Amino acid sequence: MKNYLLASFFIFSTGFIFADGHTSAEKEVVAKISEYWDARNSADWDKVVAMSSASGMLNTNSDGSFHKPKNTQTAQDWENQNVGGTGVINVHAPEAHQLNDGAVYVRYYAEGVVPDGNGGMKPYRTRVTGVWVSEKGNWVAKTMHFSSASYGGTHQTIAADFED
């Protein structure tokens, strides 16, 4: 009897340990990260804005500049920032961790190519951390922090990075 009790305890306790730990919100946000970058790659600025917090974003670029002020983005802002083209950025190793019912912390690598300012392209690689929040039933990006990775370049500073 003692062995059955011990076996039952083991089975029920390990079920939680071996669970993948991904809530439906975490899975949805991981899918949204790729959808967000697909929209940026294709210059679908309306979709990028729709996938960003309506109350404003808090961002930090990987170029070593200061944290950006809270900004409510528009499609026109995105178009103005991407005059040289969008490049192609792919998401690698995305992770999501639900903080509470309305917030999910994410981290992943963003790699690809971006315009070099001279009509060409150059490699780009950065680490991204952020928080996605639930607004009106949709998961949207609230914060993004880009930190330079060890190779492939980082965000290239543009004039808009220094505007208040």
C-alpha positions as CSV (number, residue, x, y, z in Angstrom):
1,M,0.0,0.0,0.0
2,K,2.9,2.3,0.9
3,N,4.4,1.7,-2.6
4,Y,1.1,2.6,-4.3
5,L,0.8,5.8,-2.3
6,L,4.4,6.7,-3.1
7,A,3.9,5.9,-6.8
8,S,0.7,8.0,-6.9
9,F,2.5,10.9,-5.3
10,F,5.3,10.6,-7.8
11,I,3.0,10.6,-10.8
12,F,0.9,13.5,-9.7
13,S,3.8,15.6,-8.6
14,T,6.0,15.1,-11.7
15,G,3.1,16.0,-14.0
16,F,3.6,19.6,-13.0
17,I,7.4,19.4,-13.3
18,F,7.4,18.0,-16.8
19,A,4.6,20.2,-18.1
20,D,5.9,22.6,-20.8
21,G,4.9,25.6,-18.8
22,H,3.4,27.5,-21.7
23,T,0.0,29.0,-21.1
24,S,-2.3,29.8,-24.0
25,A,-1.3,33.4,-23.6
26,E,2.4,32.6,-23.9
27,K,1.8,30.5,-27.0
28,E,-0.4,33.3,-28.5
29,V,2.2,36.0,-27.8
30,V,5.1,33.9,-29.3
31,A,3.0,33.6,-32.5
32,K,2.3,37.4,-32.4
33,I,6.0,38.1,-32.2
34,S,6.6,36.5,-35.6
35,E,3.4,38.2,-37.0
36,Y,4.7,41.5,-35.8
37,W,8.1,41.1,-37.5
38,D,6.4,39.9,-40.7
39,A,4.4,43.1,-40.7
40,R,7.6,45.2,-40.2
41,N,9.4,43.3,-42.9
42,S,6.6,43.9,-45.4
43,A,6.2,47.6,-44.4
44,D,2.6,46.9,-43.2
45,W,2.7,49.9,-40.9
46,D,-1.0,49.9,-40.1
47,K,-0.6,46.3,-38.8
48,V,2.6,47.2,-36.8
49,V,0.7,50.0,-35.1
50,A,-2.3,47.8,-34.4
51,M,0.0,45.3,-32.8
52,S,1.5,48.0,-30.5
53,S,-0.1,49.3,-27.4
54,A,-2.6,52.1,-28.0
55,S,-1.5,53.8,-24.8
56,G,2.1,54.1,-26.1
57,M,5.3,52.1,-26.4
58,L,8.4,52.2,-24.2
59,N,11.5,51.2,-26.3
60,T,15.2,51.1,-26.1
61,N,17.4,50.7,-29.2
62,S,20.6,48.6,-29.4
63,D,22.8,51.5,-30.5
64,G,23.7,52.6,-27.0
65,S,21.4,55.7,-27.1
66,F,19.1,56.7,-24.3
67,H,15.8,55.0,-23.6
68,K,13.1,56.4,-25.9
69,P,10.3,58.4,-24.4
70,K,6.8,56.8,-24.3
71,N,5.5,57.1,-27.8
72,T,2.1,56.4,-29.3
73,Q,3.1,55.2,-32.8
74,T,1.4,56.0,-36.1
75,A,1.8,54.4,-39.5
76,Q,3.3,57.7,-40.8
77,D,6.0,57.6,-38.0
78,W,7.0,54.1,-39.2
79,E,7.1,55.1,-42.8
80,N,9.2,58.2,-42.0
81,Q,11.7,56.0,-40.0
82,N,12.1,53.4,-42.9
83,V,12.9,55.6,-45.9
84,G,15.8,53.4,-46.9
85,G,13.7,50.2,-46.8
86,T,12.8,47.7,-44.1
87,G,15.3,44.9,-44.5
88,V,14.4,41.4,-43.4
89,I,14.4,40.4,-39.8
90,N,13.7,36.9,-38.5
91,V,12.9,35.8,-35.0
92,H,14.9,33.1,-33.3
93,A,14.5,31.2,-30.0
94,P,11.4,33.2,-28.8
95,E,10.4,32.6,-25.2
96,A,7.4,33.9,-23.3
97,H,6.6,33.9,-19.6
98,Q,3.2,35.1,-18.4
99,L,3.6,37.6,-15.5
100,N,-0.1,37.9,-14.8
101,D,-3.5,37.8,-16.6
102,G,-2.6,40.9,-18.6
103,A,1.1,40.8,-19.2
104,V,3.6,38.4,-20.8
105,Y,7.4,38.9,-20.7
106,V,9.2,37.9,-23.9
107,R,12.8,37.5,-25.1
108,Y,14.2,36.4,-28.4
109,Y,16.9,37.1,-31.0
110,A,16.2,39.2,-34.1
111,E,18.5,38.5,-37.0
112,G,18.6,39.4,-40.6
113,V,19.7,42.3,-42.8
114,V,18.9,46.0,-42.7
115,P,19.6,49.0,-45.0
116,D,23.1,50.3,-44.6
117,G,22.2,53.9,-45.6
118,N,24.1,53.6,-48.9
119,G,21.6,51.7,-50.9
120,G,22.9,48.3,-49.7
121,M,22.2,45.9,-46.9
122,K,24.2,44.8,-43.9
123,P,23.8,42.0,-41.3
124,Y,21.8,42.7,-38.1
125,R,21.6,40.7,-34.9
126,T,20.2,41.8,-31.6
127,R,18.6,40.4,-28.4
128,V,15.1,41.6,-27.7
129,T,13.3,41.6,-24.4
130,G,9.8,43.1,-23.9
131,V,6.4,43.0,-22.4
132,W,3.2,42.3,-24.3
133,V,-0.1,43.3,-22.7
134,S,-3.7,42.4,-23.2
135,E,-5.7,45.4,-24.6
136,K,-9.3,44.9,-25.5
137,G,-8.8,41.1,-25.8
138,N,-5.7,41.4,-28.0
139,W,-2.1,40.9,-27.1
140,V,0.0,43.9,-28.2
141,A,3.6,45.0,-27.7
142,K,4.1,47.5,-24.8
143,T,7.8,47.5,-24.4
144,M,10.8,46.4,-26.5
145,H,14.4,46.6,-25.4
146,F,17.0,45.8,-28.1
147,S,20.5,45.0,-26.8
148,S,23.4,44.5,-29.1
149,A,24.6,41.0,-29.7
150,S,28.2,40.0,-30.1
151,Y,28.3,39.9,-33.9
152,G,26.4,41.1,-37.0
153,G,25.9,44.7,-36.1
154,T,23.3,46.6,-34.1
155,H,20.6,49.1,-34.8
156,Q,21.9,51.9,-36.9
157,T,21.2,55.3,-35.4
158,I,18.8,57.5,-37.5
159,A,17.8,61.1,-36.9
160,A,14.5,60.1,-35.4
161,D,16.3,58.4,-32.6
162,F,17.2,61.8,-31.2
163,E,13.9,63.5,-31.6
164,D,11.8,64.1,-28.4
